[in-house]
């Protein structure tokens, strides 16, 4: 199994780091890393360092930092505007999209979104889910979870809209080589005709993945897989 990844706000210039706080607690108490064991430490913004435990305290680790690598920011970025879903389906989507390779996620308050965000907590859960999924996948970049957006804020940004009645496949459309590829994924009830019209009038293209209708928590990850293969990431 590959070494576990732990995230810090910034990697120091020196060759030692004290891992404390929630990450230190997880490493020392939950994962029970011991002196001599190896791990990865990253800043979530492209830099990873190999490390080895030199001391273990109560909820803390001291590690010696070794080789570092820097992964450039992805271009173009894969961004998904995910329709807010009820229950845990939104978080399931965020988790899977992060593991598959999304670069940014926009929670979308779609017309047919049953769930409504009335406090900061749901957004915080999405941020935490993306962070934990990035660690699980050993990603150098943690996806950004943007503030919740209304349709009017996405019109003009959208590149593609997943829609079951579209006649063009995502696997065949031309892709930009820079900027953002922003893909719109509807909630459980789908995208309304008015929303689809607003997006396409502003230049987005309606696309489909295949002959089957996917759940909102499945469509985004499947689309990211298609884009990742076409962009040469996979």
C-alpha positions in Angstrom: 0.0 0.0 0.0 1.3 3.5 -0.8 2.2 5.8 2.0 -0.6 7.8 3.6 -0.9 11.5 2.8 -1.3 14.2 5.5 -2.0 17.8 4.6 -0.6 21.0 6.1 -1.1 24.6 5.4 2.4 25.0 4.1 5.6 22.9 3.9 8.5 24.5 5.7 11.8 25.4 4.0 13.7 23.2 6.5 13.9 19.5 6.7 11.8 18.8 9.8 8.1 19.3 10.5 5.9 18.8 13.5 2.5 17.4 12.5 -0.1 18.4 15.0 -3.7 19.4 15.2 -6.3 17.1 13.5 -3.7 15.7 11.1 -1.2 15.0 13.9 -4.0 13.3 16.0 -5.0 11.2 13.0 -1.4 10.2 12.2 -0.3 9.5 15.8 -3.5 8.2 17.4 -5.7 6.8 14.7 -3.1 5.6 12.1 -0.6 4.9 14.9 2.5 5.7 12.9 5.7 4.9 14.7 9.3 6.1 14.5 10.9 5.0 11.2 7.6 4.7 9.2 7.2 6.7 6.0 4.4 9.0 4.9 3.6 11.8 2.5 3.1 15.4 3.5 1.4 17.9 1.1 0.1 21.4 1.0 -2.9 20.6 -1.2 -1.6 23.1 -3.8 0.7 20.8 -5.8 3.6 20.1 -3.5 4.3 16.7 -1.9 7.2 15.7 0.3 8.2 12.2 1.3 8.8 12.0 5.1 9.8 9.7 7.8 8.7 9.7 11.4 11.5 10.7 13.9 9.4 11.2 17.1 5.9 10.5 18.3 4.1 12.6 20.9 0.6 12.8 22.2 -1.4 13.6 19.1 1.8 14.8 17.3 4.5 13.5 15.0 7.9 15.0 14.2 9.0 14.0 10.7 12.1 14.4 8.6 11.2 15.7 5.2 12.9 14.1 2.2 12.4 14.4 -1.6 9.8 16.9 -2.7 7.8 17.0 -5.9 5.8 19.8 -7.4 2.8 19.1 -9.7 1.8 22.0 -11.9 -1.8 23.3 -11.7 -4.0 21.4 -14.1 -4.8 23.0 -17.5 -7.5 23.0 -18.5 -9.3 22.6 -15.2 -12.2 20.2 -14.9 -14.9 22.0 -13.0 -18.3 20.5 -12.1 -21.4 22.5 -11.1 -23.1 19.8 -9.0 -26.8 20.2 -8.4 -27.4 20.2 -4.7 -29.0 16.8 -3.8 -30.9 15.6 -0.8 -29.4 13.4 1.9 -25.8 12.3 1.5 -25.9 12.1 -2.3 -24.1 15.4 -2.7 -21.2 14.4 -0.5 -21.1 11.0 -2.3 -20.7 12.9 -5.6 -18.0 15.2 -4.1 -16.1 12.2 -2.8 -16.2 10.2 -6.0 -15.4 13.3 -8.2 -12.4 14.1 -6.1 -11.0 10.6 -6.3 -11.6 10.6 -10.1 -9.8 13.9 -10.6 -12.1 17.0 -10.5 -10.3 20.3 -10.0 -13.1 22.4 -8.6 -16.7 21.9 -7.6 -19.5 24.5 -7.6 -22.6 23.6 -5.4 -25.5 24.5 -7.7 -28.8 25.6 -6.3 -30.8 24.2 -9.2 -34.6 24.8 -9.6 -35.3 21.1 -8.8 -32.9 20.8 -5.9 -35.0 19.4 -3.1 -32.4 20.3 -0.4 -31.8 24.0 0.3 -28.7 25.3 2.1 -29.7 27.7 4.8 -26.5 27.6 6.8 -22.7 27.2 6.1 -22.7 23.6 7.4 -23.4 21.8 4.1 -20.7 23.7 2.3 -18.3 22.9 5.1 -19.1 19.2 4.8 -18.4 19.4 1.0 -15.1 21.0 1.7 -14.2 18.4 4.3 -15.3 15.6 2.0 -13.1 16.9 -0.8 -10.1 17.2 1.5 -10.4 13.7 2.9 -11.0 12.2 -0.6 -8.0 14.0 -1.9 -5.9 12.4 0.9 -7.4 9.0 0.2 -6.4 9.4 -3.5 -3.0 10.8 -2.7 -3.7 13.9 -4.7 -1.2 16.8 -4.8 -4.0 19.2 -5.5 -7.1 19.4 -3.2 -10.2 20.5 -5.3 -11.6 23.9 -4.5 -15.2 23.9 -3.4 -16.6 27.2 -4.5 -19.5 29.0 -2.8 -23.0 27.9 -3.7 -24.1 29.4 -7.0 -27.4 30.2 -8.6 -28.1 29.4 -12.2 -27.6 33.1 -13.3 -24.1 32.9 -11.8 -23.2 29.8 -13.9 -24.7 31.0 -17.2 -21.7 32.1 -19.3 -19.3 29.9 -17.4 -20.7 26.5 -18.4 -19.0 24.6 -21.2 -21.2 21.5 -21.2 -24.5 20.5 -19.7 -25.2 16.8 -19.0 -28.7 16.0 -20.3 -30.4 12.7 -21.0 -32.1 14.0 -24.2 -28.8 15.4 -25.7 -27.8 13.8 -29.0 -24.1 14.5 -28.8 -21.8 12.4 -26.7 -19.3 14.0 -24.3 -16.7 11.5 -25.7 -16.9 13.2 -29.2 -17.1 17.0 -28.6 -14.1 19.2 -29.1 -12.4 20.3 -25.8 -10.7 23.5 -25.0 -7.0 23.3 -24.2 -6.9 26.0 -21.5 -9.1 27.7 -19.0 -12.0 25.8 -17.4 -14.2 23.0 -18.7 -17.3 23.6 -16.6 -19.7 20.7 -16.7 -23.2 21.1 -15.3 -24.8 18.2 -13.5 -28.4 18.4 -12.4 -30.0 17.3 -9.1 -32.2 14.2 -8.7 -35.1 15.9 -10.6 -32.9 16.9 -13.5 -32.4 20.2 -15.2 -35.5 22.2 -16.2 -36.1 23.3 -19.8 -35.6 26.9 -18.7 -32.2 26.1 -17.2 -31.1 24.2 -20.2 -32.2 27.0 -22.5 -30.3 29.6 -20.4 -27.1 27.6 -20.5 -27.2 26.8 -24.2 -28.2 30.3 -25.2 -25.0 31.5 -23.4 -22.9 29.0 -25.4 -22.9 25.8 -23.4 -23.5 22.5 -25.3 -25.8 19.8 -24.1 -24.1 16.4 -24.0 -24.8 12.9 -22.9 -22.7 10.1 -21.5 -24.5 7.1 -23.0 -27.9 5.5 -23.3 -28.6 5.1 -19.6 -29.8 7.6 -17.0 -27.3 8.0 -14.2 -27.9 9.2 -10.6 -26.8 12.7 -9.8 -24.0 11.2 -7.6 -22.8 9.0 -10.5 -23.0 11.3 -13.5 -20.3 13.7 -12.5 -17.6 11.1 -11.7 -18.5 9.2 -15.0 -18.1 12.4 -17.0 -14.8 13.3 -15.3 -13.5 9.8 -16.2 -14.3 10.6 -19.9 -12.7 14.0 -19.8 -9.6 12.7 -17.9 -9.0 10.0 -20.6 -9.5 12.6 -23.4 -7.2 15.1 -21.8 -4.5 12.5 -21.4 -4.6 12.5 -17.6 -5.4 8.8 -17.6 
